[in-house]
């Protein structure tokens, strides 16, 4: 079987996500035969370093032998069972472990299928909580500019990246948006801490004006990932938790992308020493193996729904594959790897190595900023370093970087003109050096006129 033949067959029947399919008339899809560690291999033996963890999900490498074995064992026992009225050991173990490792107070686990679904659950649960308490005036949500929370209708509504949202605006509920603490906009000499404190004034004002109508504030802690990997200081979360308590508004932490060690701590909220009312988890939850998400919440929220049937106060949200046994077993095993292999300490070392190999990009005339939070590093590509003038989006400079890097055996997937590294935690220092070298060469070729 050849890459070319499979790519032709693919284009006859498939429609890929976040893709203008016409691009593949000139830049063929790459069929992957197998993966091992940080490497993917196509049907002709070409290898690609997976620098983005296959859309941020793969934590411990492709074909991880520990997760593989756990899934083989689970497959011989139970693949799936209806999760209404029934349960199974893998789901119970997963929920118990998530209660143990997430911030204090998050005692209940509601399972769903993916990150967008988790956000939908949290939004509905918050709204329904206030309704069960008789506060029917609370119907709004506050969100940050440049935020992204998924692509289902509710999740899309509380996001703020025009590329994803603008087309569907007529379908979406209205939300209250406030300026982001995104520190790319810091003034010269201003620290992330100071800028994040300064930007919080907008959130304070919004809460002061709208709190009686607001169910919750939803944020991506520390890194707005799909919003060009923009980053901010933990002090913003500290201030936000205090303000949400003061104004009696829920705090939803969307840790779908930043959870499970990606920012340097197991969960990004830990760096602000806060506990949200809802925490949305997915992506790395199963180590990149199977779709699964979880919404962690408090006993206080849970008790607002716990009543006699006649009250009609139950939370009626479901998916057919809720609590899938295979996915839950992968989640249990992923969390066991964190516990048994000192992953966070190793990631701290890897993050330093990643910072070191990327330091050279600071001097490139078309790089405005190199920023990093834990195992996420972003390189902001611009036309003019000093004025920060952007390349016209029609030139697709980031896409050129993607093409050039693939030709050299590295899978990058820039967000517009922002190149980022978000590799599996099993990457080596030598592979990081290769990643930086290929990215540099690809960037040089991409900015040539």
C-alpha positions in Angstrom: 0.0 0.0 0.0 1.4 3.4 -0.9 0.8 6.8 0.6 -0.4 8.1 -2.8 -3.1 5.5 -3.2 -4.4 5.8 0.4 -4.5 9.6 0.1 -6.6 9.3 -3.1 -9.0 6.9 -1.4 -9.2 9.2 1.6 -10.2 12.2 -0.5 -13.0 10.2 -2.1 -14.8 9.6 1.2 -13.4 11.6 4.2 -13.9 15.1 5.4 -11.1 16.1 7.8 -11.5 18.6 10.7 -10.2 22.2 10.7 -9.2 21.7 7.1 -9.8 23.3 3.7 -10.0 20.0 1.8 -9.1 21.7 -1.5 -5.5 22.2 0.0 -5.0 18.5 -0.4 -5.2 18.7 -4.2 -1.7 20.1 -4.0 -0.4 19.0 -0.6 -1.5 15.4 0.0 -2.8 14.0 3.2 -0.2 11.7 4.9 -1.6 8.2 5.8 0.1 6.9 9.0 0.8 3.2 9.3 2.1 3.1 12.9 3.4 5.1 15.8 6.1 4.6 18.4 7.1 7.0 21.1 7.2 10.5 19.6 7.4 9.2 16.1 4.8 8.5 13.4 5.6 6.4 10.3 3.8 6.5 7.0 3.3 3.6 4.6 6.5 4.4 2.7 8.7 4.4 5.8 8.9 8.2 6.3 9.0 9.2 9.9 7.6 12.4 11.6 8.3 13.7 15.0 4.9 14.4 16.6 5.8 17.8 18.1 2.1 18.6 19.0 1.1 15.4 20.7 -1.4 14.7 18.0 -3.6 17.7 18.9 -2.3 17.9 22.5 -3.6 14.5 23.6 -0.7 12.1 23.5 1.3 12.3 26.8 3.4 9.2 27.0 4.1 8.4 23.4 2.4 6.4 20.7 1.9 2.6 21.3 2.8 3.0 25.0 3.3 -0.5 26.3 1.8 0.2 29.7 -1.4 1.6 28.3 -1.5 -1.0 25.6 -1.5 -3.8 28.1 -4.1 -2.2 30.3 -6.5 -1.9 27.3 -5.8 -5.5 26.2 -6.7 -6.7 29.7 -9.9 -4.5 29.8 -11.0 -5.7 26.4 -11.1 -9.2 27.6 -13.4 -8.2 30.4 -15.8 -5.4 29.4 -15.8 -3.0 26.5 -18.8 -0.9 27.3 -22.0 -0.9 29.3 -24.9 1.6 29.6 -23.9 4.1 32.3 -27.4 4.9 33.5 -28.3 2.5 36.3 -25.0 0.5 35.8 -21.4 1.1 36.6 -18.0 -0.7 36.4 -14.7 -0.8 38.1 -12.7 1.3 35.7 -15.1 4.2 35.9 -15.1 4.0 39.7 -11.3 3.8 39.9 -11.0 6.8 37.6 -13.4 9.0 39.5 -11.8 8.1 42.8 -8.4 9.0 41.5 -9.6 12.3 39.9 -11.2 13.3 43.2 -7.9 12.5 44.9 -5.6 14.5 42.5 -7.7 17.5 41.5 -7.9 20.6 43.7 -9.6 20.4 47.1 -13.4 20.5 47.1 -13.9 18.8 43.7 -15.6 15.7 45.0 -17.9 14.6 42.1 -17.0 13.4 38.7 -19.4 13.6 35.7 -18.1 11.7 32.6 -18.6 12.7 29.0 -16.9 12.1 25.6 -14.7 15.0 24.7 -13.6 18.5 25.7 -16.4 20.4 24.1 -18.9 18.0 25.7 -17.3 18.7 29.1 -17.7 22.4 28.6 -21.4 21.9 27.6 -21.9 19.9 30.8 -20.3 22.5 33.0 -22.3 25.4 31.4 -25.6 23.5 31.7 -24.8 22.3 35.2 -24.0 25.8 36.4 -27.2 27.2 34.9 -29.3 24.4 36.2 -27.8 24.7 39.7 -28.9 28.3 40.0 -32.3 27.4 38.6 -32.7 24.6 41.1 -32.0 27.2 43.8 -34.7 29.5 42.4 -32.3 32.0 40.9 -33.8 32.0 37.4 -32.4 35.4 36.6 -28.9 33.8 36.3 -28.6 33.0 32.6 -25.4 34.6 31.4 -21.8 33.6 31.2 -18.6 35.8 31.3 -15.7 34.8 29.1 -12.3 36.2 28.1 -11.5 37.6 24.7 -9.3 35.3 22.6 -10.6 32.3 24.5 -11.5 28.9 23.0 -13.7 26.3 24.7 -14.7 23.9 21.9 -16.9 23.8 18.8 -20.3 22.5 19.9 -22.9 25.3 20.1 -22.6 26.2 23.8 -18.9 25.8 23.9 -18.5 27.9 20.8 -20.7 30.6 22.3 -18.4 31.1 25.3 -15.3 31.1 23.1 -14.0 34.2 21.5 -11.8 33.3 18.5 -13.5 34.8 15.5 -12.0 32.2 13.1 -14.2 29.5 14.7 -17.1 31.5 16.0 -18.0 34.2 13.5 -19.7 32.1 10.9 -22.1 30.6 13.5 -22.8 33.8 15.4 -26.5 33.8 14.6 -26.9 30.4 16.3 -25.1 31.3 19.5 -26.2 32.6 22.9 -25.0 36.0 23.9 -22.2 36.1 26.4 -20.3 38.9 28.3 -16.7 39.1 27.0 -13.9 41.0 28.8 -10.4 41.8 27.7 -7.9 38.9 28.1 -4.9 39.0 30.5 -2.9 37.7 27.5 0.6 39.1 28.3 1.7 39.5 24.7 0.2 43.0 25.1 2.4 43.8 28.1 4.1 47.2 27.9 7.9 47.4 27.8 9.3 46.5 31.2 5.9 45.4 32.5 5.9 41.9 34.1 3.3 39.2 33.4 2.2 39.6 37.0 1.6 43.3 36.8 -0.1 43.1 33.5 -2.4 40.3 34.6 -3.4 42.3 37.7 -4.0 45.4 35.6 -6.2 43.4 33.2 -8.3 42.0 36.0 -10.0 45.4 36.4 -12.1 44.6 33.4 -13.3 41.3 34.9 -14.0 43.1 38.2 -16.1 45.7 36.4 -18.1 43.1 34.5 -18.9 41.1 37.7 -19.9 44.3 39.5 -22.3 45.2 36.7 -23.7 41.8 35.8 -23.2 39.3 38.6 -26.9 39.0 39.4 -27.5 37.7 35.9 -24.3 35.6 35.6 -24.1 31.8 36.2 -20.4 31.5 35.8 -17.1 32.8 34.5 -15.2 30.4 32.3 -11.5 30.6 31.6 -8.6 28.5 30.3 -6.1 28.7 33.2 -2.7 30.2 32.3 -2.7 29.5 28.5 -5.3 30.3 25.9 -4.2 27.5 23.7 -6.3 27.8 20.5 -6.0 31.5 20.9 -2.4 31.5 19.6 -1.0 30.0 22.8 -1.3 33.3 24.6 -0.2 33.1 28.3 -0.8 35.0 31.6 0.2 35.0 35.2 -1.5 32.8 37.9 -2.4 35.9 39.9 -5.3 36.5 37.5 -6.8 33.2 38.6 -6.2 34.0 42.3 -8.1 37.3 41.9 -10.8 35.7 39.8 -11.5 33.0 42.5 -11.9 35.7 45.2 -14.1 37.8 43.0 -16.4 34.9 42.0 -16.9 34.1 45.6 -17.6 37.7 46.5 -20.2 38.1 43.7 -21.7 34.6 44.1 -20.8 33.4 40.6 -19.3 30.0 39.6 -15.8 29.6 38.3 -15.4 27.1 35.5 -11.8 26.1 34.8 -11.4 24.7 31.3 -8.3 22.5 31.7 -9.0 20.4 28.7 -5.8 21.4 27.0 -3.7 22.6 30.0 -4.4 19.8 32.4 -2.3 16.7 33.2 1.1 18.2 33.6 1.1 20.5 30.5 1.8 23.7 32.4 4.3 22.3 34.9 1.8 21.2 37.6 -0.7 18.4 37.3 -3.4 21.1 36.9 -2.8 24.7 36.0 -5.1 25.9 38.8 -2.6 24.6 41.3 -0.2 27.4 40.4 -2.8 29.9 41.7 -3.6 27.7 44.7 -7.3 27.8 43.8 -10.2 25.3 43.4 -12.8 26.1 40.7 -16.5 25.1 41.0 -16.2 23.1 37.8 -13.1 21.7 36.2 -13.3 20.4 32.6 -10.8 17.7 31.7 -10.1 15.7 28.5 -7.3 15.4 25.9 -4.5 14.0 28.0 -6.9 12.2 30.3 -6.5 8.9 28.4 -2.9 9.5 27.3 -4.1 10.1 23.8 -5.8 6.7 23.3 -9.6 7.2 23.5 -12.1 10.0 23.7 -13.1 10.7 27.3 -13.8 13.8 29.3 -14.7 14.6 32.9 -16.3 17.5 34.7 -15.2 17.7 38.3 -17.5 19.6 40.7 -18.3 20.1 44.3 -20.7 18.4 46.7 -22.5 21.7 47.0 -23.4 21.6 43.3 -24.2 17.9 43.4 -26.6 18.3 46.4 -28.6 21.0 44.4 -29.7 18.2 42.1 -30.1 15.4 44.7 -33.8 15.2 45.5 -36.9 13.1 45.1 -37.9 12.3 41.5 -41.0 14.4 41.7 -39.0 17.6 42.1 -37.8 17.1 38.5 -34.4 18.5 39.5 -32.1 15.8 38.1 -29.4 16.7 35.6 -30.6 15.1 32.3 -27.5 15.1 30.2 -26.2 12.0 28.6 -24.1 10.4 25.8 -24.4 6.9 24.7 -20.7 6.2 25.4 -20.7 7.9 28.8 -18.2 6.1 31.1 -16.9 3.8 28.3 -14.9 1.1 30.1 -12.0 1.1 27.7 -11.5 4.8 27.9 -11.8 4.8 31.6 -9.2 2.1 31.9 -6.9 4.2 29.7 -7.5 7.1 32.1 -6.8 5.1 35.2 -3.5 3.9 33.6 -2.5 7.4 32.5 -2.9 8.6 36.1 -1.0 5.6 37.4 1.9 6.5 35.1 2.0 10.1 36.6 2.2 8.6 40.1 4.7 5.9 39.4 7.2 7.6 37.1 7.7 11.1 38.6 6.4 12.7 35.4 6.1 16.2 36.7 9.8 16.3 37.9 10.9 14.9 34.5 8.7 17.5 32.7 10.4 20.3 34.6 13.8 19.1 33.3 12.3 18.8 29.7 10.8 22.2 29.9 14.2 23.7 30.7 15.7 21.8 27.8 13.0 23.0 25.5 13.6 26.6 26.6 17.3 26.2 25.9 16.9 24.8 22.3 14.4 27.5 21.5 16.4 30.5 22.8 17.9 31.2 19.4 14.4 32.1 18.0 14.4 35.3 20.2 17.0 36.8 17.9 15.2 36.0 14.6 14.1 39.2 12.8 10.6 37.7 12.2 10.0 36.5 15.8 8.2 38.9 18.1 8.2 36.7 21.1 9.1 33.3 22.4 7.0 32.4 25.4 6.7 29.3 27.6 4.5 27.8 30.3 5.8 24.4 31.3 5.7 22.0 28.4 4.1 24.6 26.0 6.4 26.8 24.1 5.2 29.3 21.4 7.0 31.3 18.8 5.1 34.4 17.5 6.0 35.0 13.8 5.6 38.6 12.5 6.6 40.6 9.5 8.4 43.2 11.6 10.0 42.3 15.0 10.0 45.8 16.4 6.6 47.2 15.3 5.1 43.7 15.7 3.4 44.2 12.3 1.8 40.9 11.3 2.1 39.1 8.0 -1.2 39.3 6.0 -3.2 36.2 6.9 -3.7 35.4 3.2 0.1 34.6 2.9 -0.3 31.6 5.3 3.2 31.9 6.6 2.5 29.4 9.4 1.1 26.9 6.9 4.4 27.3 5.0 6.3 26.4 8.2 4.1 23.3 8.5 4.8 22.2 5.0 8.5 22.8 5.2 8.8 20.9 8.6 6.8 17.9 7.3 9.3 17.6 4.4 12.0 17.4 7.0 10.2 14.9 9.2 8.6 17.0 11.9 4.9 17.5 12.5 4.1 21.1 13.6 0.7 22.6 13.2 1.0 26.3 13.7 -2.0 28.4 14.9 -2.0 31.1 12.2 1.5 32.5 12.4 2.2 31.1 15.9 4.5 28.0 15.9 4.4 26.0 19.0 6.0 23.0 20.7 3.7 20.8 22.7 5.4 17.4 22.5 4.7 14.1 24.4 6.4 13.9 27.7 8.7 11.0 26.5 10.6 13.2 24.0 14.3 13.2 24.6 16.7 16.2 24.6 18.2 15.0 21.3 14.7 15.0 19.8 14.1 18.5 21.2 17.3 19.7 19.5 16.2 18.1 16.2 12.7 19.8 16.6 14.3 23.2 17.1 16.7 22.8 14.2 14.0 21.7 11.8 11.7 24.5 13.0 14.4 27.1 12.5 15.1 25.9 9.0 11.4 25.8 8.2 10.8 29.3 9.5 13.7 30.7 7.5 12.2 29.2 4.3 8.7 30.3 5.2 9.5 34.0 5.7 11.4 34.3 2.4 9.6 36.5 0.0 
